[in-house]
Amino acid sequence: MATAPSVSYSMTVRLEVPAGGTAVSQLTTVVESSGGSVTGLDVTASGHERLRIDVTIAASSTAHADQIVGKLREIEGVTLGKVSDRTFLMHLGGKIEMSSKHPIRNRDDLSMVYTPGVARVCTQIAEHPEDARRLTIKRNSVAVVTDGSAVLGLGNIGPKAALPVMEGKAALFKRFAGIDAWPLCLDTQDSDMIVEIVKAIAPGFAGINLEDISAPRCFEIEARLREALDIPVFHDDQHGTAIVVLASLFNALRVVDKRIEDVRVVMSGAGAAGTAILKLLLAAGVKHAVVADIHGVVHAGRADLVDAGADSPLCWIADNTNPEGVTGTLKQAVVGADVFIGVSAPNVLDAADVAAMAEGAIVFALANPDPEVDPAEARRTAAVVATGRSDFPNQINNVLVFPGVFRGLLDAQSRTVHEEMMLAAARALADVVLVDELNANYIIPSVFNEKVSGAVADAVREAARATGAAAASVTSAAPGE
């Protein structure tokens, strides 16, 4: 599937060209004929004979960007200067920073912010540990923890290479929910050590966001931390994805006028995200679900599951899905299905497979950047199509959920995060799309919709209180107080 030019591969090229002639117009022609897009053209210096121009160009990949630069170099009379990758420039020195809430202008400020005045606050917390939430940054802090074992679609690239993603996550926490998040990239992939490290740093945080930890280790690590800690532990790759998928499904079913308990759902992918989506769908009322992985449909009689332990995630899937005993391949399973949800690999289905689904089919092809089926092909016969990409309608993006979920958890001083909160978050997110706005190309709001984070936070906060997970002292204070 061809990828359109994107700001993710945006660069600014500095060129010197003759002041007269056709060189300037040739720049745009060369870029566009090479498949790129000129998004800006600025004259930064001018003389009688020469112009200096900064051309901002969107490409579709690093190799494509290099190809465009090569073509620009070939234009007669053009001198190529500096080429700046705008994405790399944004990451220079990191994307986040710590700043003080109070100016330290003189000795009085210093003596209250630090010693000797701070000792009184330390003593107060030592005598009343619950005051740590009130008197420190703990009340508004989340640790974003990774071991770098499953980063984006890049795989096991390690903790240093994972840091730009964790910084980005922290920036999104601040932008969309006002939460102070701290990236913690651990130089170990030993599950026992990860659990002990997170337990040891937990006193400084009001929540733990696990990120990009490979399956099946992520299941064990999350479960053990939830058992050990008195603050919520949320694995966004699992639960954030699941909430957005369920919210999208709620609205897609409204578009096609089907009930969640009646539809047959086929999923591709049985990893962390797939398992979490499945569990939330079942909790929301799905009764007919079939899951396929690289070996085909998951069922109790499959050879690789016969000797698997009872704790195997695949065994859990086999025991809780596929009531009709479907076997075979994904392509066979998807025939007649109402809903397809993919969190697996590119191009596992084609247009004919989507055409073989039930009337009013819903297709969520979420592999990124290349989906399980070409969205343009799927849209020929499916009623609703969603992807994880930003260049198609209905982008299913975790940033719609995790800031608001943690805002609600922190405001409720919740000790955990559970299924009822996630269901509430999904319903709230779905309801941001109003009845007169809902259509096949708009089942989920934009990440920049100002209502999203607050709606999700309110729902999670109320669910925490209703289920007794919130601290007893929490009242109806405004968010963030």
C-alpha positions as CSV (number, residue, x, y, z in Angstrom):
1,M,0.0,0.0,0.0
2,A,1.5,3.4,-1.0
3,T,2.1,5.8,1.8
4,A,1.2,9.5,1.3
5,P,3.7,12.3,2.1
6,S,3.6,13.0,5.8
7,V,4.8,15.6,8.2
8,S,6.6,12.7,10.0
9,Y,9.1,12.8,7.1
10,S,9.2,16.5,6.8
11,M,12.4,18.3,6.0
12,T,13.6,21.8,5.2
13,V,16.1,22.1,2.4
14,R,18.2,25.3,2.0
15,L,18.9,26.2,-1.6
16,E,20.6,29.0,-3.5
17,V,19.1,29.6,-7.0
18,P,19.5,32.3,-9.7
19,A,17.3,35.3,-9.1
20,G,16.0,35.1,-12.6
21,G,14.9,32.3,-14.8
22,T,12.8,29.2,-14.0
23,A,14.8,27.6,-11.2
24,V,12.3,28.6,-8.5
25,S,9.3,27.1,-10.3
26,Q,11.3,24.0,-11.1
27,L,11.7,23.3,-7.4
28,T,8.0,22.7,-6.9
29,T,7.8,20.7,-10.1
30,V,10.7,18.4,-9.2
31,V,9.4,17.7,-5.7
32,E,5.8,17.0,-6.8
33,S,7.0,14.8,-9.7
34,S,9.0,12.8,-7.2
35,G,5.9,12.1,-5.1
36,G,6.6,14.7,-2.4
37,S,4.7,17.8,-1.3
38,V,5.9,21.3,-0.9
39,T,4.4,22.7,2.3
40,G,6.5,25.9,2.6
41,L,8.8,28.0,0.4
42,D,10.5,30.9,2.1
43,V,13.0,33.4,0.6
44,T,15.5,33.9,3.5
45,A,18.0,36.1,1.6
46,S,17.9,38.0,-1.7
47,G,20.4,39.7,-4.0
48,H,20.5,40.9,-7.6
49,E,22.0,37.6,-8.8
50,R,21.0,34.9,-6.3
51,L,18.2,33.9,-3.9
52,R,18.5,31.8,-0.8
53,I,15.3,29.7,-0.3
54,D,14.2,27.4,2.4
55,V,11.9,24.7,1.0
56,T,9.9,22.6,3.4
57,I,8.9,19.2,1.9
58,A,6.8,16.3,3.1
59,A,8.0,12.9,2.0
60,S,6.7,9.4,2.6
61,S,9.8,7.8,4.0
62,T,13.5,8.5,4.8
63,A,14.5,6.9,1.5
64,H,11.9,9.0,-0.4
65,A,13.3,12.1,1.3
66,D,16.8,11.2,0.1
67,Q,15.5,10.7,-3.4
68,I,13.9,14.1,-3.5
69,V,17.0,15.8,-2.3
70,G,19.0,14.0,-5.0
71,K,16.5,15.3,-7.6
72,L,16.8,18.9,-6.3
73,R,20.6,18.7,-6.5
74,E,20.3,18.0,-10.2
75,I,18.5,21.2,-11.1
76,E,20.8,23.4,-13.1
77,G,22.0,26.5,-11.3
78,V,20.8,25.3,-7.9
79,T,23.3,25.0,-5.0
80,L,22.2,22.7,-2.2
81,G,22.9,23.8,1.3
82,K,21.8,22.4,4.7
83,V,19.1,19.7,4.8
84,S,17.2,19.6,8.2
85,D,14.9,16.8,9.3
86,R,12.1,18.6,11.1
87,T,11.3,15.6,13.3
88,F,14.9,15.2,14.4
89,L,15.1,18.9,15.2
90,M,12.0,18.6,17.4
91,H,13.8,15.9,19.4
92,L,17.1,17.8,19.9
93,G,17.7,17.8,23.7
94,G,14.5,15.9,24.3
95,K,10.9,17.1,24.2
96,I,10.1,17.6,27.9
97,E,11.6,19.5,30.8
98,M,11.1,20.0,34.5
99,S,10.2,23.5,35.7
100,S,9.6,25.0,39.1
101,K,6.1,26.1,40.1
102,H,7.5,28.9,42.3
103,P,10.3,31.4,41.5
104,I,13.4,31.2,43.7
105,R,14.3,34.9,43.8
106,N,15.9,35.5,47.2
107,R,16.9,33.9,50.5
108,D,13.3,33.7,51.8
109,D,12.1,31.8,48.7
110,L,15.1,29.4,49.1
111,S,14.5,28.8,52.7
112,M,10.8,27.8,52.1
113,V,11.3,25.8,48.9
114,Y,14.4,24.0,50.4
115,T,16.1,24.0,53.7
116,P,15.3,24.8,56.5
117,G,11.6,25.2,55.8
118,V,11.2,22.0,53.8
119,A,12.1,20.0,56.9
120,R,8.7,20.9,58.5
121,V,6.9,19.5,55.5
122,C,9.0,16.3,55.6
123,T,8.1,15.8,59.3
124,Q,4.4,16.3,58.5
125,I,4.5,13.6,55.9
126,A,6.6,11.2,58.1
127,E,3.9,11.5,60.8
128,H,1.0,11.4,58.2
129,P,2.1,9.6,55.1
130,E,-1.2,10.2,53.3
131,D,-0.2,13.9,53.2
132,A,2.3,13.1,50.5
133,R,-0.5,13.4,47.9
134,R,-1.4,16.9,49.3
135,L,2.1,18.3,49.8
136,T,4.2,16.9,47.0
137,I,4.1,16.3,43.2
138,K,2.9,12.8,43.9
139,R,-0.7,13.9,43.6
140,N,-0.3,14.7,39.9
141,S,2.5,12.3,38.8
142,V,2.6,9.2,36.7
143,A,5.6,7.0,35.9
144,V,5.8,5.9,32.3
145,V,7.7,2.7,32.6
146,T,9.2,0.6,29.8
147,D,11.9,-2.0,29.2
148,G,12.1,-1.2,25.5
149,S,11.1,-4.7,24.5
150,A,8.1,-3.9,22.2
151,V,8.4,-0.3,21.0
152,L,5.8,0.7,18.4
153,G,6.3,-1.6,15.4
154,L,10.1,-1.6,15.9
155,G,10.3,-4.5,18.3
156,N,12.9,-5.0,21.0
157,I,15.1,-1.9,20.6
158,G,16.0,-1.4,24.2
159,P,15.6,1.3,26.8
160,K,17.7,4.1,25.3
161,A,16.0,3.8,21.9
162,A,12.6,3.7,23.7
163,L,13.1,7.0,25.5
164,P,11.8,9.3,22.6
165,V,8.5,7.4,22.7
166,M,8.3,7.7,26.5
167,E,9.1,11.4,26.3
168,G,6.3,11.8,23.8
169,K,3.9,10.0,26.1
170,A,4.8,12.3,28.9
171,A,4.3,15.3,26.7
172,L,0.8,14.0,25.7
173,F,-0.1,13.5,29.4
174,K,0.7,17.1,30.1
175,R,-1.0,18.5,26.9
176,F,-4.3,16.7,27.2
177,A,-4.7,16.2,31.0
178,G,-2.3,18.5,32.8
179,I,-0.5,15.5,34.3
180,D,3.2,15.5,35.1
181,A,4.6,12.2,33.7
182,W,8.1,11.0,33.9
183,P,9.7,8.5,31.5
184,L,11.5,5.6,33.2
185,C,13.4,3.4,30.8
186,L,14.6,0.3,32.6
187,D,17.8,-1.4,31.5
188,T,16.5,-4.9,32.3
189,Q,14.0,-7.3,30.7
190,D,13.8,-9.5,33.8
191,S,10.2,-9.5,34.9
192,D,11.1,-10.0,38.6
193,M,13.5,-7.1,38.5
194,I,11.0,-4.8,36.7
195,V,8.4,-5.6,39.4
196,E,10.8,-4.8,42.2
197,I,12.1,-1.6,40.6
198,V,8.6,-0.3,40.0
199,K,7.6,-1.2,43.6
200,A,10.6,0.7,44.9
201,I,9.9,3.9,42.9
202,A,6.1,3.8,43.5
203,P,6.0,6.1,46.6
204,G,6.8,9.1,44.3
205,F,3.9,8.5,42.0
206,A,0.1,8.4,42.0
207,G,-0.1,6.0,39.0
208,I,2.0,3.7,36.9
209,N,1.6,3.6,33.1
210,L,3.4,0.5,31.6
211,E,4.4,1.0,28.0
212,D,5.9,-1.1,25.2
213,I,6.6,-4.2,27.3
214,S,6.4,-7.4,25.2
215,A,3.8,-10.1,25.7
216,P,3.3,-12.4,27.5
217,R,5.6,-10.8,30.1
218,C,3.5,-7.7,30.2
219,F,0.5,-9.7,31.6
220,E,2.5,-11.0,34.5
221,I,4.2,-7.7,35.3
222,E,0.9,-5.8,35.3
223,A,-0.9,-8.4,37.5
224,R,1.9,-8.6,40.0
225,L,2.2,-4.8,40.3
226,R,-1.6,-4.4,40.7
227,E,-1.5,-6.9,43.5
228,A,1.5,-5.2,45.2
229,L,0.7,-1.5,44.9
230,D,-1.9,0.8,46.3
231,I,-1.9,3.0,43.2
232,P,-3.4,2.2,39.8
233,V,-1.3,0.3,37.2
234,F,-2.4,0.7,33.6
235,H,-0.8,-0.9,30.5
236,D,-1.7,1.4,27.7
237,D,-0.9,-0.9,24.9
238,Q,-3.5,-3.3,26.3
239,H,-6.2,-1.2,28.1
240,G,-5.9,2.1,26.2
241,T,-6.3,0.3,22.9
242,A,-9.1,-1.7,24.2
243,I,-11.1,1.3,25.5
244,V,-10.8,3.2,22.2
245,V,-11.7,0.1,20.1
246,L,-14.8,-0.5,22.3
247,A,-15.9,3.2,22.1
248,S,-15.5,3.0,18.3
249,L,-17.4,-0.2,18.1
250,F,-20.3,1.3,20.2
251,N,-20.7,4.1,17.6
252,A,-20.1,1.9,14.5
253,L,-22.9,-0.4,15.7
254,R,-25.1,2.6,16.0
255,V,-24.3,3.5,12.4
256,V,-25.2,0.0,11.1
257,D,-28.1,-0.5,13.5
258,K,-26.8,-3.7,15.1
259,R,-26.6,-4.8,18.8
260,I,-23.4,-5.7,20.4
261,E,-24.8,-9.0,21.8
262,D,-25.9,-10.1,18.3
263,V,-22.8,-9.4,16.2
264,R,-20.1,-12.0,15.3
265,V,-16.6,-10.5,15.9
266,V,-13.5,-11.9,14.3
267,M,-10.1,-10.7,15.6
268,S,-6.7,-11.0,14.1
269,G,-4.0,-10.8,16.8
270,A,-3.8,-12.6,20.2
271,G,-1.0,-10.5,21.8
272,A,-1.3,-7.9,24.6
273,A,-3.6,-5.5,22.7
274,G,-5.7,-8.3,21.2
275,T,-6.3,-10.1,24.5
276,A,-7.2,-6.8,26.3
277,I,-9.6,-5.8,23.5
278,L,-11.2,-9.2,23.6
279,K,-11.7,-9.1,27.4
280,L,-13.3,-5.7,27.3
281,L,-15.6,-6.7,24.4
282,L,-16.8,-9.7,26.3
283,A,-17.4,-7.5,29.4
284,A,-19.4,-5.1,27.2
285,G,-21.7,-7.9,25.9
286,V,-20.1,-9.5,22.9
287,K,-21.2,-13.2,22.8
288,H,-19.8,-14.4,19.5
289,A,-16.0,-13.8,19.2
290,V,-13.4,-15.7,17.2
291,V,-9.7,-14.9,17.5
292,A,-6.9,-15.9,15.0
293,D,-3.2,-15.6,15.3
294,I,-0.3,-16.6,13.0
295,H,-1.3,-20.2,13.3
296,G,-5.0,-19.7,12.5
297,V,-8.1,-19.7,14.6
298,V,-7.6,-20.2,18.3
299,H,-9.6,-23.2,19.6
300,A,-9.2,-25.7,22.4
301,G,-8.3,-28.6,20.1
302,R,-5.4,-26.8,18.3
303,A,-2.2,-28.8,18.5
304,D,0.0,-26.1,20.1
305,L,-2.6,-25.5,22.9
306,V,-3.1,-29.1,24.0
307,D,0.1,-29.1,26.1
308,A,0.0,-25.4,27.0
309,G,-0.4,-24.5,30.6
310,A,-3.7,-23.3,32.1
311,D,-2.1,-19.9,32.6
312,S,-1.4,-19.4,28.9
313,P,-3.2,-16.4,27.4
314,L,-4.1,-18.5,24.3
315,C,-5.7,-21.1,26.5
316,W,-7.8,-18.4,28.1
317,I,-8.9,-17.2,24.7
318,A,-9.7,-20.7,23.6
319,D,-11.8,-21.2,26.8
320,N,-13.7,-18.0,26.5
321,T,-14.4,-17.5,22.8
322,N,-15.4,-19.4,19.7
323,P,-18.6,-21.0,21.0
324,E,-19.3,-22.5,17.5
325,G,-16.0,-24.3,17.4
326,V,-14.7,-22.6,14.3
327,T,-11.3,-23.9,13.0
328,G,-9.2,-23.0,10.0
329,T,-7.7,-19.7,8.8
330,L,-8.5,-16.1,9.5
331,K,-9.8,-15.8,5.9
332,Q,-12.2,-18.7,6.5
333,A,-13.3,-17.3,9.9
334,V,-14.1,-13.8,8.6
335,V,-16.8,-15.1,6.1
336,G,-20.1,-13.8,7.3
337,A,-18.6,-11.9,10.2
338,D,-20.2,-8.6,11.3
339,V,-17.0,-7.1,12.7
340,F,-13.3,-7.5,12.0
341,I,-10.7,-6.1,14.4
342,G,-7.1,-6.4,13.5
343,V,-4.1,-5.8,15.8
344,S,-1.7,-8.0,14.0
345,A,0.2,-7.6,10.7
346,P,-0.2,-5.9,7.3
347,N,-2.2,-7.3,4.4
348,V,-3.7,-10.4,6.1
349,L,-7.0,-9.7,4.3
350,D,-8.0,-8.4,0.9
351,A,-11.0,-6.8,-0.7
352,A,-12.6,-10.2,-1.4
353,D,-12.4,-11.2,2.3
354,V,-14.2,-8.0,3.3
355,A,-16.8,-8.5,0.6
356,A,-17.5,-11.9,2.1
357,M,-18.4,-10.4,5.5
358,A,-22.0,-9.8,6.5
359,E,-24.0,-6.9,5.2
360,G,-23.2,-3.7,7.1
361,A,-19.7,-5.0,7.9
362,I,-17.4,-3.1,10.3
363,V,-13.6,-3.2,9.7
364,F,-11.1,-2.0,12.2
365,A,-7.7,-2.6,10.6
366,L,-5.3,-1.2,13.2
367,A,-1.8,-2.5,12.3
368,N,0.3,0.6,11.8
369,P,1.6,2.0,9.5
370,D,0.3,-0.7,7.1
371,P,-3.1,-2.1,8.1
372,E,-4.4,-5.7,7.8
373,V,-6.4,-4.6,4.7
374,D,-6.1,-1.6,2.5
375,P,-8.7,0.8,3.9
376,A,-9.6,2.1,0.4
377,E,-10.3,-1.5,-0.7
378,A,-12.2,-2.3,2.5
379,R,-14.4,0.8,2.1
380,R,-15.8,-0.6,-1.2
381,T,-18.0,-3.1,0.6
382,A,-17.7,-2.4,4.4
383,A,-20.1,0.0,6.0
384,V,-17.6,1.4,8.5
385,V,-13.8,1.3,8.3
386,A,-11.3,2.5,11.0
387,T,-7.5,2.4,11.1
388,G,-4.7,3.5,13.4
389,R,-3.6,6.0,10.8
390,S,-4.1,9.7,10.7
391,D,-4.6,10.0,7.0
392,F,-7.9,8.0,6.9
393,P,-11.2,8.8,8.7
394,N,-11.8,7.2,12.1
395,Q,-8.4,7.0,13.6
396,I,-8.3,4.7,16.6
397,N,-5.6,6.4,18.7
398,N,-4.7,5.7,22.4
399,V,-4.2,9.4,23.1
400,L,-8.0,9.6,23.1
401,V,-8.0,7.6,26.3
402,F,-4.9,7.4,28.5
403,P,-4.7,11.1,29.6
404,G,-8.4,11.2,30.6
405,V,-8.2,7.8,32.3
406,F,-5.3,8.9,34.5
407,R,-6.8,12.3,35.1
408,G,-9.9,10.5,36.5
409,L,-7.8,8.0,38.5
410,L,-5.6,10.7,40.0
411,D,-8.6,13.0,40.9
412,A,-10.3,10.1,42.6
413,Q,-7.0,9.0,44.3
414,S,-7.9,5.6,43.1
415,R,-6.0,2.6,44.4
416,T,-6.5,0.5,41.3
417,V,-8.0,0.5,37.8
418,H,-10.6,-2.1,36.9
419,E,-13.0,-3.2,34.2
420,E,-15.9,-1.0,35.3
421,M,-13.8,2.1,34.9
422,M,-12.6,1.0,31.4
423,L,-16.2,0.4,30.3
424,A,-17.2,3.8,31.7
425,A,-14.4,5.4,29.8
426,A,-15.4,3.7,26.5
427,R,-19.0,4.8,26.9
428,A,-18.0,8.4,27.7
429,L,-15.6,8.6,24.7
430,A,-18.3,7.2,22.4
431,D,-20.8,9.8,23.7
432,V,-18.5,12.7,22.8
433,V,-19.8,12.0,19.2
434,L,-23.3,13.5,19.2
435,V,-26.2,11.9,17.5
436,D,-26.3,14.5,14.8
437,E,-22.6,14.2,14.2
438,L,-22.4,10.4,13.9
439,N,-21.8,8.8,10.5
440,A,-19.7,6.1,8.9
441,N,-16.7,8.5,8.6
442,Y,-17.0,9.9,12.1
443,I,-17.4,7.3,14.8
444,I,-14.7,8.6,17.1
445,P,-13.7,12.2,17.9
446,S,-10.5,13.9,17.1
447,V,-7.7,13.7,19.6
448,F,-7.9,17.5,19.6
449,N,-11.6,17.6,20.5
450,E,-11.6,19.6,23.8
451,K,-14.4,17.5,25.3
452,V,-12.6,14.2,25.1
453,S,-10.2,14.2,28.1
454,G,-12.7,15.8,30.5
455,A,-15.5,13.4,29.5
456,V,-13.3,10.3,30.0
457,A,-11.9,11.7,33.3
458,D,-15.3,12.4,34.7
459,A,-16.5,8.9,33.8
460,V,-13.5,7.2,35.3
461,R,-13.7,9.3,38.5
462,E,-17.3,8.5,39.0
463,A,-16.7,4.8,38.4
464,A,-13.9,4.8,40.9
465,R,-16.2,6.3,43.5
466,A,-19.1,4.1,42.7
467,T,-17.0,0.9,43.0
468,G,-15.2,2.0,46.1
469,A,-11.7,2.3,44.5
470,A,-11.5,6.0,45.3
471,A,-9.9,7.2,48.5
472,A,-12.5,7.7,51.2
473,S,-11.4,11.4,51.7
474,V,-12.1,12.3,48.1
475,T,-15.1,14.6,47.6
476,S,-16.5,16.4,44.6
477,A,-13.5,18.5,44.2
478,A,-12.8,19.9,40.8
479,P,-10.4,17.9,38.5
480,G,-6.8,18.4,39.5
481,E,-7.5,19.8,42.9
